[in-house]
Amino acid sequence: MPATRFEITLRRPLAGGRSFGAVGPYEELKGRLHMSVDPAHAANRAITDLSRAPRDPAGRVAFSTDVSLLLPVDRAAATGRVLVDVVNRGNTVSVPNFNHATRPAFGPGSDPNPPIDTGDGWLMKHGWMVLSCGWQCDLPPGIPGLYRLQAPEAVDANGRRITGPVYVQLQSPGDVDAFMLSDRGHEPYEAADLSQPAAVLIVRDQLDGEITVIPRERWRFRDSRHIELDGGFEKGRIYQCVYAGVGAKVLGLGMVALRDAASWMKHGTEAEGHPAPGVVRRAHAYGRSQTGRLLRTLVHHDVNVDEAGRRAFDGIIANVAGAMLGEFNDRFGQNSKDRPSMMNHLEPTHVEPRGGLKAFYTNTSFEYHRGDASLIHTDAAGMRDLGPGASVRVYHFTGTEHGTGLWPPTDTTAVAADPRGLVERSQHLRGVVDYGRVMRALLTHLDRWASDGTPPPPSVVPRIDDGTAVDPTDLGKPFERIPGARYPIHHDRPQRRDFTTLPPKDGAPYGTRVASVDEDGNERAGIPVPEVAVPLATHTGWNLRHPDIGGADQMLYFAGATLPFARTRAERERTGDPRPSIAERYRSREDYLARVREAANRLVRDGYLLEEDIETSLTFAARSWAAFAEEGSRTA
C-alpha cells in the first residue's frame, strides 16, 4: 500500500457537532498522509523525473501530503462514497461549491485551522465523505492553512541540482517596483545565477498581442527570486520572463498523491491509520479551474491505476478547466500558471478516460470567451462538432463566470487564491449566477453512472450545426444595442505556438467559438439555471478590466458581467435600451417566482437539477429580485 501512515494532528467535531439529517454529526480528521512509491513500477512510469528522486533504504521514493477528512461520526451512516477534494492552490473547493458555502482566505499569520463553513450541508446530508488532499509543492511560502505536498527534488546523474529554462508571466493591478518570479505569490524557481545575460523580458498589452523586448540593461535580478525594471512595472501590462532556474521538484507526484489517497480510502487498513476501513466503495474527484486542468492531465497520462493494479478514481468532474491541461508533470513546470498562451498544454483537447473511469467536463461561459472551452467538442479549426467518447459528458453553464458568482453584486473583489491581498476591478458588475446546484445534480448522476451504469443526461454545449456556437466577433452587434455594454474589441485566441524556443513563437490560431446570444444578450446554449432562464439581467462570460487596474482593453480573467434590465418601460426608453424592462416582462414578484419555479421543474425533468433544489433556486431568484427589481436597491 503506497499510503503508509495517516498522522492525525487535529480531530474535532464538524460545525460544532451539528447533525446532518439522518446521517448525523460529522467530524474532521486533519493531518499528514505519508506515502512511498516504486519509481520503476509501471503505474508510475508517466511521472517526470521520478527516477531522479532520492530513494529510501527500500529503494522507494517517500513523500507526504496535508489532508483533511470529513466523515460521519457513526461510520455505519456513511454511504460508501468519498469525494476527493482536489484543492486549488492549497484551498478547499468541494464543500464551498457543492454546499453553497464560503471558504477561508489564508494569508501570513492566518489561523491554520479555521472553522469549516458547511453551508447548507448538502454533501453531509447525503452521506459523502470528503477528503481534501494537498498535491502542490510550490504553494506560497509562509502561508499557514494551505494543503501542501512535500515532494522531493530531482537531481542529475552526479547528484547535483538540476538547472533549466523557466518561462513565467507577471501582471499586477497596480504599478510595482519588482516582481517575484512566480504566479500569485507562489514559490518561484530561483535564478541559477544573477547575471544571466541571455535572460529575456518582454511586455505586451494582450496575451496574443505584439511583443516588445525590454533591453537587458534596463532590468535585472534583484535577488534570486525577484526582478526589477528601471522605472518600474506598469499596472495591467503583461510581462513575460525567460531565465535559467535551479531546483526541479518532482511535480508529477501531485497526481500520484491524489491517486494513492483515493486508493487508500477504498482499500486502506487500520495498520496505516485508516479511520473507516472497508467503508468506502467508490471514489470520485472534483477539481475546479487549476485542479480541473490537473484532473484532465491525470486522465491524459492515465495516472489512475495504483501499484496493485486497482482503479483509484471511479469518476471525475473537471470543472472550468476549458480544454487545457497544465505543467503539472513538467520539469520546471509552474502549477499555478493558467494562461493558454503560456503553456504547451492545450493539446490534446479531447481527453478520453481509460479503464472504466467516467468523466464530466463542465465549463462556464468565461472559458469559452477565454478561447479554449469549445475545443473540447469541436475540431481544432472550430468548423465541425465532435462528440465526446462513451465515458465522457460535456456541460456548459449558461451565462456564468469562472466562479460561482459574486454576491452581493459588485465590480470589485480580491484576486482569487492570491495571498498577497491584491484587488481587481471590472468595468461592469461581475457575474452573479451561482451554478453550484447544477453541480450537485451532476455529481449525483456521476455516482450513479459509476455505480450501476445509469447513463447521465446528455451533453449540453454550444453547437456549430444549430448555429449556437459562433465566432466571438459575432457578438459585437448584439451588445452594441445595449446602452453602456462594453463588449471586448479584442479576443485572445489560443495559438499553435512553437515552444522549442522561449518565448515561444506565435502560430496559427485555433478555431475559438462562443455561445450565440438572443435579443437580450443572453446565451442560447447550455444549461441555464432558473434565474438565467427567467432573466432580470443579461448574464455574460466576459468583462473588461477597469482602467483603475490597467489593461482596460483586456478581458478581466475569470470574470463575467451582469447588465441589469431597466425596471420600467419609461426607464429603458430614457436610456434607449431595447431590452424589455422587468415591469414589461413580469406582472409582479409572485409572477416572476412562479416562472422561476416552472424553469426549475423543467431542469429537474431533464436531469440537470435535483428536486430538492427547486426551493434553492427560488431563494436565489428572490434575492435577485430584491437586488435588481425593487426600487432603490441598485448600487450600480
C-alpha positions as CSV (number, residue, x, y, z in Angstrom):
1,M,0.0,0.0,0.0
2,P,1.7,3.2,-1.2
3,A,-0.1,5.2,1.6
4,T,1.9,4.1,4.6
5,R,0.7,6.2,7.5
6,F,-2.0,8.7,8.4
7,E,-0.6,11.0,11.0
8,I,-3.6,12.8,12.7
9,T,-2.7,16.3,14.1
10,L,-6.3,17.6,14.7
11,R,-9.6,15.9,15.5
12,R,-12.7,18.0,16.0
13,P,-16.5,17.9,15.5
14,L,-17.6,19.4,12.2
15,A,-19.8,22.5,12.5
16,G,-19.9,22.3,16.3
17,G,-21.4,18.8,16.3
18,R,-24.4,19.8,14.1
19,S,-26.4,16.8,13.0
20,F,-26.8,16.4,9.2
21,G,-30.2,14.8,8.9
22,A,-30.3,11.0,9.1
23,V,-26.5,10.8,8.7
24,G,-26.0,12.5,12.0
25,P,-22.9,14.5,13.1
26,Y,-19.6,14.6,11.3
27,E,-16.0,15.0,12.5
28,E,-12.8,16.3,10.8
29,L,-9.6,14.4,11.0
30,K,-6.7,16.5,9.8
31,G,-3.0,15.7,9.4
32,R,-0.5,14.2,7.0
33,L,-0.7,11.2,4.8
34,H,2.7,9.6,4.3
35,M,3.3,7.7,1.1
36,S,6.0,5.9,-0.9
37,V,6.2,4.7,-4.5
38,D,8.4,2.4,-6.6
39,P,9.9,4.6,-9.3
40,A,10.4,1.5,-11.5
41,H,6.7,0.4,-11.3
42,A,4.6,0.6,-14.5
43,A,1.9,2.5,-12.6
44,N,4.4,5.4,-12.1
45,R,6.2,5.4,-15.4
46,A,4.5,8.6,-16.6
47,I,5.9,10.7,-13.8
48,T,8.7,13.0,-15.0
49,D,12.0,12.8,-13.1
50,L,10.7,10.2,-10.6
51,S,13.7,8.1,-11.4
52,R,15.9,11.1,-10.3
53,A,14.3,11.5,-6.9
54,P,16.2,10.3,-3.7
55,R,15.3,6.8,-2.5
56,D,14.7,5.4,0.9
57,P,16.5,2.2,2.1
58,A,13.9,0.1,0.4
59,G,14.5,1.8,-2.9
60,R,11.3,3.7,-2.9
61,V,10.5,7.4,-3.1
62,A,8.9,8.8,0.0
63,F,6.8,11.9,0.3
64,S,3.8,13.2,2.3
65,T,0.8,15.5,1.9
66,D,-1.6,17.5,4.0
67,V,-5.1,16.0,4.2
68,S,-8.4,16.7,5.9
69,L,-11.1,14.0,6.1
70,L,-14.7,14.8,6.8
71,L,-16.7,11.7,7.8
72,P,-19.7,10.7,9.8
73,V,-19.1,10.0,13.5
74,D,-21.3,6.9,13.0
75,R,-19.3,5.2,10.3
76,A,-22.2,2.9,9.6
77,A,-24.2,6.0,8.4
78,A,-21.7,6.7,5.6
79,T,-22.9,5.8,2.1
80,G,-19.7,4.3,0.8
81,R,-18.7,7.2,-1.3
82,V,-15.8,9.6,-0.9
83,L,-15.3,12.9,-2.8
84,V,-11.7,13.7,-3.2
85,D,-11.4,17.5,-3.0
86,V,-8.6,18.4,-5.3
87,V,-7.6,21.6,-3.6
88,N,-7.0,24.8,-5.7
89,R,-3.7,26.4,-4.8
90,G,-4.0,24.8,-1.4
91,N,-7.6,25.9,-0.8
92,T,-10.6,23.6,-0.5
93,V,-13.2,23.7,-3.3
94,S,-15.7,20.9,-2.9
95,V,-17.5,21.9,0.3
96,P,-17.7,25.6,-0.8
97,N,-19.0,24.7,-4.3
98,F,-21.4,21.8,-3.5
99,N,-22.7,23.2,-0.2
100,H,-23.1,26.8,-1.3
101,A,-20.6,27.7,1.4
102,T,-17.7,30.1,1.8
103,R,-14.0,29.2,2.2
104,P,-11.4,30.9,4.4
105,A,-8.9,33.3,2.9
106,F,-5.4,32.5,4.0
107,G,-2.6,35.0,4.4
108,P,0.5,35.5,6.6
109,G,-0.4,34.8,10.2
110,S,-3.7,33.1,9.4
111,D,-5.3,30.6,11.7
112,P,-4.2,27.3,10.1
113,N,-7.4,25.6,11.3
114,P,-10.3,28.0,10.9
115,P,-13.9,26.7,11.3
116,I,-15.3,25.0,8.3
117,D,-18.4,26.6,6.8
118,T,-20.6,23.7,5.8
119,G,-23.2,25.9,4.1
120,D,-26.5,24.1,3.6
121,G,-24.7,20.8,4.4
122,W,-25.7,19.1,1.2
123,L,-22.7,16.7,0.9
124,M,-23.1,15.7,4.5
125,K,-26.8,15.2,4.4
126,H,-26.2,12.8,1.5
127,G,-23.5,10.8,3.4
128,W,-20.5,11.8,1.4
129,M,-17.1,11.6,3.0
130,V,-14.8,14.5,1.8
131,L,-11.0,14.1,1.6
132,S,-9.2,17.4,0.9
133,C,-5.8,16.4,-0.4
134,G,-2.7,18.5,-1.0
135,W,-0.9,17.9,-4.3
136,Q,1.1,21.1,-4.9
137,C,4.7,21.5,-3.6
138,D,5.2,25.2,-4.7
139,L,2.5,27.0,-2.7
140,P,3.1,30.5,-1.5
141,P,5.7,30.3,1.3
142,G,4.8,31.3,4.9
143,I,1.0,30.9,4.5
144,P,-0.4,28.6,7.1
145,G,-3.6,26.7,6.4
146,L,-2.9,25.7,2.8
147,Y,-2.8,22.0,1.9
148,R,0.7,21.2,0.8
149,L,2.6,18.3,-0.8
150,Q,6.1,17.7,0.5
151,A,7.8,16.5,-2.7
152,P,11.5,15.6,-3.3
153,E,13.8,17.5,-5.6
154,A,15.2,15.7,-8.6
155,V,19.0,15.6,-9.1
156,D,21.2,14.8,-12.1
157,A,23.3,11.7,-12.5
158,N,26.0,13.2,-10.3
159,G,23.6,14.1,-7.5
160,R,23.7,17.8,-8.3
161,R,20.7,20.2,-8.5
162,I,19.2,20.5,-12.0
163,T,19.1,23.8,-13.9
164,G,16.8,24.6,-16.8
165,P,14.6,27.2,-18.5
166,V,11.7,28.9,-16.8
167,Y,9.0,30.9,-18.6
168,V,6.8,33.0,-16.3
169,Q,4.1,35.6,-16.8
170,L,3.8,38.6,-14.4
171,Q,0.9,41.1,-14.2
172,S,-0.3,43.5,-11.4
173,P,-3.4,45.6,-10.9
174,G,-1.1,48.4,-9.6
175,D,2.3,49.8,-10.5
176,V,5.1,47.8,-8.8
177,D,8.9,48.2,-8.4
178,A,9.6,44.5,-8.6
179,F,8.0,41.1,-9.4
180,M,8.5,37.8,-7.7
181,L,9.2,35.3,-10.4
182,S,6.0,33.3,-10.0
183,D,2.2,33.4,-10.3
184,R,0.1,34.7,-7.4
185,G,3.0,34.7,-4.9
186,H,3.9,31.1,-5.3
187,E,7.3,29.6,-4.6
188,P,9.5,30.7,-7.6
189,Y,12.3,28.8,-9.2
190,E,15.4,30.6,-8.0
191,A,17.6,32.1,-10.7
192,A,20.6,29.9,-11.3
193,D,22.8,33.0,-11.2
194,L,22.1,36.7,-11.1
195,S,23.9,37.8,-14.2
196,Q,22.2,35.7,-17.0
197,P,22.9,37.9,-20.0
198,A,20.7,35.6,-22.1
199,A,17.6,36.1,-19.9
200,V,14.7,37.7,-21.7
201,L,12.0,40.1,-20.5
202,I,9.1,41.0,-22.9
203,V,6.0,43.1,-22.5
204,R,2.7,43.0,-24.4
205,D,-0.8,44.5,-23.9
206,Q,-2.8,41.4,-24.9
207,L,-2.0,37.8,-24.4
208,D,-1.6,37.4,-28.1
209,G,-0.5,40.9,-28.8
210,E,2.6,42.4,-30.2
211,I,5.8,41.8,-28.2
212,T,8.2,44.4,-27.1
213,V,11.6,43.1,-25.9
214,I,12.8,45.2,-22.9
215,P,16.6,45.8,-23.3
216,R,18.6,43.7,-20.9
217,E,20.4,46.6,-19.4
218,R,17.0,48.1,-18.2
219,W,16.2,45.2,-15.9
220,R,18.0,42.9,-13.5
221,F,17.6,40.2,-10.9
222,R,17.1,42.0,-7.5
223,D,17.9,38.6,-5.9
224,S,17.4,35.0,-6.9
225,R,13.6,35.3,-6.6
226,H,12.8,38.8,-7.9
227,I,13.4,41.0,-10.9
228,E,13.2,44.8,-11.1
229,L,12.9,47.2,-14.0
230,D,14.2,50.8,-14.4
231,G,11.1,53.0,-13.9
232,G,9.1,50.0,-12.5
233,F,6.4,47.8,-14.0
234,E,3.1,49.3,-15.2
235,K,-0.2,48.1,-13.9
236,G,-2.2,45.9,-16.3
237,R,0.6,45.3,-18.7
238,I,1.6,41.7,-19.4
239,Y,5.3,40.9,-18.7
240,Q,6.8,37.6,-19.6
241,C,10.3,36.5,-18.5
242,V,12.6,33.6,-19.6
243,Y,15.5,32.8,-17.4
244,A,17.6,29.8,-16.1
245,G,16.2,28.4,-12.8
246,V,17.5,25.8,-10.4
247,G,15.9,23.2,-8.3
248,A,13.4,20.9,-10.1
249,K,11.0,19.2,-7.8
250,V,9.1,16.1,-9.0
251,L,5.8,17.8,-9.7
252,G,4.1,14.8,-11.0
253,L,4.0,13.2,-7.6
254,G,1.0,15.5,-7.0
255,M,-1.1,13.3,-9.3
256,V,0.3,10.2,-7.6
257,A,-0.7,11.6,-4.2
258,L,-4.3,12.0,-5.4
259,R,-4.4,8.6,-6.9
260,D,-2.9,6.8,-3.9
261,A,-5.1,8.8,-1.4
262,A,-8.2,7.7,-3.3
263,S,-6.9,4.1,-3.4
264,W,-6.1,4.2,0.3
265,M,-9.7,5.5,1.1
266,K,-11.0,2.4,-0.7
267,H,-8.5,-0.2,0.3
268,G,-6.6,1.1,3.4
269,T,-6.5,-0.7,6.7
270,E,-6.1,0.1,10.4
271,A,-2.4,-0.6,10.0
272,E,-1.9,2.7,8.1
273,G,-4.4,4.5,10.4
274,H,-7.4,4.4,8.2
275,P,-10.3,5.7,10.3
276,A,-13.0,3.7,8.4
277,P,-11.5,0.6,6.8
278,G,-13.8,-1.2,4.4
279,V,-16.5,1.5,4.3
280,V,-15.6,3.3,1.0
281,R,-16.6,1.6,-2.2
282,R,-16.4,4.4,-4.7
283,A,-14.1,7.4,-5.0
284,H,-14.7,10.5,-7.2
285,A,-12.6,13.6,-7.7
286,Y,-13.7,17.2,-8.0
287,G,-11.3,19.8,-9.3
288,R,-12.1,23.3,-10.4
289,S,-10.1,25.6,-12.6
290,Q,-6.4,24.8,-11.9
291,T,-7.3,21.4,-10.4
292,G,-9.8,20.7,-13.2
293,R,-6.8,21.0,-15.5
294,L,-4.9,18.8,-13.2
295,L,-7.5,16.1,-13.4
296,R,-7.5,16.3,-17.2
297,T,-3.8,15.9,-17.1
298,L,-4.1,12.9,-14.8
299,V,-6.6,11.4,-17.3
300,H,-4.3,12.1,-20.2
301,H,-1.3,10.4,-18.5
302,D,-3.6,7.6,-17.2
303,V,-2.4,8.0,-13.6
304,N,-5.4,6.2,-12.2
305,V,-4.2,2.7,-11.6
306,D,-2.2,2.1,-8.3
307,E,0.7,-0.3,-7.9
308,A,-1.7,-3.1,-7.0
309,G,-3.4,-2.7,-10.4
310,R,-6.6,-1.2,-8.9
311,R,-8.6,1.7,-10.3
312,A,-8.3,4.6,-7.9
313,F,-11.0,7.1,-9.1
314,D,-14.3,5.9,-10.4
315,G,-15.4,9.3,-11.7
316,I,-14.1,12.8,-12.0
317,I,-15.6,16.3,-12.5
318,A,-13.1,18.6,-14.1
319,N,-14.8,21.9,-13.7
320,V,-14.0,25.2,-15.5
321,A,-10.8,23.7,-16.9
322,G,-11.6,24.5,-20.5
323,A,-9.7,22.4,-23.0
324,M,-6.4,22.9,-21.2
325,L,-4.0,20.6,-19.3
326,G,-1.1,22.1,-17.3
327,E,2.5,22.0,-16.4
328,F,1.8,19.6,-13.5
329,N,4.3,16.9,-14.7
330,D,6.9,19.1,-16.3
331,R,10.5,19.7,-15.2
332,F,10.4,23.4,-14.1
333,G,6.7,23.4,-14.5
334,Q,4.6,26.0,-12.7
335,N,1.5,24.6,-11.1
336,S,-0.3,27.9,-10.8
337,K,0.3,29.0,-14.4
338,D,-3.1,29.3,-16.1
339,R,-3.0,31.2,-19.5
340,P,-3.4,29.1,-22.6
341,S,-0.7,31.1,-24.4
342,M,1.9,30.4,-21.7
343,M,1.8,26.6,-21.8
344,N,2.4,23.9,-24.3
345,H,-0.5,22.1,-22.9
346,L,-3.6,22.9,-24.9
347,E,-3.4,19.7,-26.9
348,P,-4.8,17.1,-26.7
349,T,-8.1,19.0,-26.3
350,H,-10.1,15.7,-26.4
351,V,-9.1,13.8,-23.2
352,E,-10.7,10.4,-23.0
353,P,-10.5,8.3,-19.8
354,R,-9.5,4.7,-19.8
355,G,-10.1,1.7,-17.5
356,G,-13.7,2.4,-16.8
357,L,-13.2,5.9,-15.4
358,K,-16.2,8.2,-16.0
359,A,-15.5,12.0,-16.6
360,F,-17.6,15.1,-16.7
361,Y,-16.0,18.2,-18.3
362,T,-18.0,21.3,-17.1
363,N,-17.4,24.9,-18.1
364,T,-18.8,28.3,-17.7
365,S,-19.2,31.0,-20.4
366,F,-15.9,32.5,-19.4
367,E,-13.8,29.5,-20.6
368,Y,-15.5,29.9,-23.9
369,H,-14.6,33.6,-24.1
370,R,-11.1,32.7,-22.9
371,G,-10.9,30.9,-26.2
372,D,-10.4,27.2,-25.4
373,A,-13.5,25.6,-24.0
374,S,-15.2,25.0,-27.4
375,L,-12.2,22.9,-28.4
376,I,-13.4,20.1,-26.2
377,H,-16.3,19.5,-28.6
378,T,-15.2,20.8,-32.0
379,D,-12.3,20.2,-34.3
380,A,-9.2,22.4,-33.9
381,A,-10.4,24.8,-36.6
382,G,-13.8,25.3,-34.9
383,M,-15.6,24.1,-38.1
384,R,-17.1,20.8,-37.0
385,D,-18.9,19.5,-33.9
386,L,-17.2,16.5,-32.3
387,G,-18.9,14.3,-29.8
388,P,-17.2,13.0,-26.6
389,G,-16.3,9.4,-26.0
390,A,-18.6,6.9,-24.4
391,S,-17.3,7.6,-20.9
392,V,-17.5,11.4,-21.1
393,R,-20.1,14.1,-20.8
394,V,-19.6,17.8,-21.5
395,Y,-21.7,20.5,-20.0
396,H,-21.8,24.3,-20.4
397,F,-23.4,26.5,-17.7
398,T,-25.2,29.4,-19.5
399,G,-24.3,33.0,-18.7
400,T,-21.8,32.2,-16.0
401,E,-18.4,33.4,-14.9
402,H,-15.5,31.2,-13.8
403,G,-16.5,31.1,-10.2
404,T,-19.9,30.5,-8.7
405,G,-20.9,34.2,-8.9
406,L,-20.2,37.2,-6.7
407,W,-22.9,38.2,-4.2
408,P,-23.9,40.9,-3.4
409,P,-23.4,42.4,-6.9
410,T,-20.1,44.3,-7.2
411,D,-17.4,45.3,-9.7
412,T,-14.5,44.9,-7.2
413,T,-13.1,41.8,-5.5
414,A,-10.0,40.2,-4.2
415,V,-7.8,38.3,-6.7
416,A,-8.8,34.7,-6.2
417,A,-6.5,32.3,-4.3
418,D,-3.8,35.0,-4.0
419,P,-2.4,35.6,-0.5
420,R,-0.9,38.9,-1.4
421,G,-4.2,40.7,-0.9
422,L,-4.4,42.2,-4.4
423,V,-7.8,43.6,-5.5
424,E,-9.2,43.7,-9.1
425,R,-12.0,45.7,-10.6
426,S,-14.1,45.3,-13.8
427,Q,-15.9,47.7,-16.0
428,H,-19.3,46.1,-15.4
429,L,-20.8,44.4,-12.4
430,R,-19.3,40.9,-12.1
431,G,-21.3,37.7,-12.8
432,V,-23.7,36.8,-10.1
433,V,-25.0,33.4,-11.3
434,D,-24.4,30.5,-8.9
435,Y,-24.4,27.2,-10.7
436,G,-23.5,25.1,-7.7
437,R,-26.9,23.4,-7.6
438,V,-26.3,22.1,-11.1
439,M,-23.0,20.6,-9.9
440,R,-25.0,18.7,-7.2
441,A,-27.2,17.1,-9.8
442,L,-24.2,16.2,-11.9
443,L,-22.3,14.6,-9.0
444,T,-25.4,12.5,-8.2
445,H,-25.5,11.4,-11.9
446,L,-21.8,10.7,-12.0
447,D,-22.0,8.4,-8.9
448,R,-25.0,6.5,-10.4
449,W,-23.2,6.1,-13.7
450,A,-20.1,4.7,-11.9
451,S,-22.2,2.6,-9.6
452,D,-24.8,0.8,-11.7
453,G,-24.3,2.2,-15.2
454,T,-27.3,4.5,-15.2
455,P,-26.5,7.0,-18.1
456,P,-26.3,10.7,-17.1
457,P,-28.2,13.4,-19.0
458,P,-26.8,14.1,-22.5
459,S,-24.0,16.7,-23.0
460,V,-25.2,20.3,-23.5
461,V,-22.9,22.7,-25.3
462,P,-23.0,25.4,-28.0
463,R,-23.0,23.6,-31.4
464,I,-21.9,24.6,-34.8
465,D,-24.6,22.6,-36.6
466,D,-27.5,24.5,-35.0
467,G,-25.9,28.0,-35.0
468,T,-25.4,28.3,-31.3
469,A,-21.6,28.2,-31.5
470,V,-20.2,31.3,-33.2
471,D,-17.1,33.4,-33.6
472,P,-16.6,35.8,-30.7
473,T,-16.8,38.8,-33.1
474,D,-20.3,37.8,-34.0
475,L,-21.5,39.1,-30.5
476,G,-20.3,42.6,-31.2
477,K,-23.5,43.9,-32.8
478,P,-26.0,42.4,-30.3
479,F,-24.2,44.2,-27.5
480,E,-23.9,47.4,-29.4
481,R,-27.7,47.7,-28.9
482,I,-27.4,47.6,-25.1
483,P,-26.6,51.1,-23.6
484,G,-23.3,51.0,-21.7
485,A,-22.4,47.5,-22.6
486,R,-18.7,47.3,-23.4
487,Y,-18.1,44.1,-25.4
488,P,-14.4,43.3,-25.9
489,I,-13.0,44.6,-29.1
490,H,-10.0,42.2,-28.9
491,H,-10.4,38.5,-28.4
492,D,-7.4,36.4,-27.3
493,R,-7.2,33.3,-29.5
494,P,-5.1,30.4,-28.4
495,Q,-2.4,29.6,-30.9
496,R,-0.4,26.6,-32.1
497,R,2.8,28.1,-30.6
498,D,6.3,26.7,-31.1
499,F,7.7,26.0,-27.6
500,T,11.0,24.7,-28.8
501,T,12.3,28.2,-28.1
502,L,11.3,30.6,-25.3
503,P,9.5,32.9,-25.5
504,P,7.5,30.6,-27.9
505,K,6.9,31.6,-31.5
506,D,3.4,32.5,-32.5
507,G,1.5,30.2,-34.7
508,A,-1.9,29.7,-36.4
509,P,-4.9,30.3,-34.1
510,Y,-7.3,27.7,-33.1
511,G,-11.0,28.0,-34.0
512,T,-12.4,29.7,-31.0
513,R,-16.2,29.5,-30.6
514,V,-18.6,31.0,-28.0
515,A,-22.3,30.7,-27.4
516,S,-24.6,32.9,-29.6
517,V,-27.0,35.2,-27.8
518,D,-30.6,36.2,-28.0
519,E,-32.1,39.7,-28.2
520,D,-31.4,40.3,-24.5
521,G,-27.8,39.3,-25.0
522,N,-28.3,36.1,-23.0
523,E,-26.7,32.9,-24.3
524,R,-28.8,30.5,-26.4
525,A,-26.9,27.3,-25.4
526,G,-26.0,25.4,-22.3
527,I,-27.8,24.7,-19.0
528,P,-29.5,27.8,-17.7
529,V,-30.2,28.0,-14.0
530,P,-33.7,29.3,-13.5
531,E,-32.6,32.9,-12.8
532,V,-31.0,32.9,-16.3
533,A,-33.9,31.2,-18.0
534,V,-36.2,33.7,-16.4
535,P,-33.9,36.7,-16.5
536,L,-33.7,40.1,-14.7
537,A,-30.4,40.9,-16.5
538,T,-28.1,40.0,-19.2
539,H,-25.5,37.5,-17.9
540,T,-22.2,37.1,-19.8
541,G,-19.0,35.2,-19.7
542,W,-16.9,38.3,-20.4
543,N,-16.0,41.5,-18.7
544,L,-13.2,44.1,-19.1
545,R,-10.5,45.3,-16.8
546,H,-11.3,48.6,-15.2
547,P,-8.9,51.5,-16.1
548,D,-8.1,51.7,-12.3
549,I,-6.1,48.4,-12.6
550,G,-4.7,49.0,-16.1
551,G,-5.2,47.0,-19.3
552,A,-8.6,48.4,-19.9
553,D,-8.8,46.8,-23.4
554,Q,-8.1,43.3,-21.9
555,M,-10.8,40.9,-20.7
556,L,-10.6,40.5,-16.9
557,Y,-9.6,37.0,-16.4
558,F,-12.2,34.7,-14.9
559,A,-14.9,37.5,-14.9
560,G,-18.4,37.5,-16.3
561,A,-20.7,40.5,-16.3
562,T,-24.2,41.4,-15.2
563,L,-26.1,44.0,-17.1
564,P,-29.5,44.6,-15.3
565,F,-32.6,45.3,-17.3
566,A,-34.4,48.6,-16.7
567,R,-37.1,48.4,-14.1
568,T,-39.8,50.1,-16.1
569,R,-40.6,51.0,-19.7
570,A,-40.0,54.7,-19.0
571,E,-36.6,54.0,-17.6
572,R,-35.5,51.9,-20.5
573,E,-36.8,54.4,-23.0
574,R,-34.8,57.2,-21.3
575,T,-31.6,55.2,-22.0
576,G,-32.6,53.7,-25.3
577,D,-32.4,50.2,-24.0
578,P,-34.1,47.8,-26.5
579,R,-34.4,45.0,-23.9
580,P,-37.9,44.9,-22.3
581,S,-38.0,46.1,-18.8
582,I,-38.6,44.0,-15.7
583,A,-42.1,45.5,-15.4
584,E,-42.9,44.7,-19.0
585,R,-41.8,41.0,-18.5
586,Y,-43.4,40.2,-15.2
587,R,-46.6,41.3,-13.6
588,S,-45.2,41.1,-10.1
589,R,-42.6,39.4,-7.8
590,E,-45.1,36.5,-7.5
591,D,-45.4,36.1,-11.2
592,Y,-41.6,36.1,-11.6
593,L,-41.1,33.5,-8.9
594,A,-43.8,31.3,-10.4
595,R,-42.0,31.3,-13.7
596,V,-38.7,30.5,-11.9
597,R,-40.4,27.5,-10.4
598,E,-41.6,26.4,-13.9
599,A,-38.0,26.7,-15.2
600,A,-36.7,24.8,-12.2
601,N,-39.2,22.0,-12.8
602,R,-38.0,21.7,-16.4
603,L,-34.4,21.3,-15.3
604,V,-35.5,18.6,-12.8
605,R,-37.4,16.8,-15.6
606,D,-34.3,17.0,-17.9
607,G,-32.0,15.8,-15.1
608,Y,-29.9,18.9,-14.6
609,L,-31.4,19.9,-11.2
610,L,-32.4,17.9,-8.1
611,E,-35.9,18.2,-7.0
612,E,-34.7,19.3,-3.6
613,D,-33.0,22.3,-5.3
614,I,-36.2,23.8,-6.7
615,E,-36.6,25.7,-3.4
616,T,-32.9,26.6,-3.5
617,S,-33.5,28.2,-6.9
618,L,-36.4,30.2,-5.6
619,T,-34.2,31.5,-2.8
620,F,-31.6,32.7,-5.3
621,A,-34.3,34.2,-7.5
622,A,-35.8,36.1,-4.6
623,R,-32.5,37.7,-3.8
624,S,-32.0,38.7,-7.4
625,W,-35.5,40.3,-7.5
626,A,-34.6,42.3,-4.4
627,A,-31.3,43.4,-6.0
628,F,-32.5,44.3,-9.5
629,A,-36.3,44.8,-9.4
630,E,-37.1,46.6,-6.2
631,E,-36.9,50.4,-6.2
632,G,-33.8,51.9,-4.6
633,S,-31.9,48.5,-4.5
634,R,-29.3,49.1,-7.2
635,T,-25.9,50.4,-6.4
636,A,-24.6,50.3,-9.9
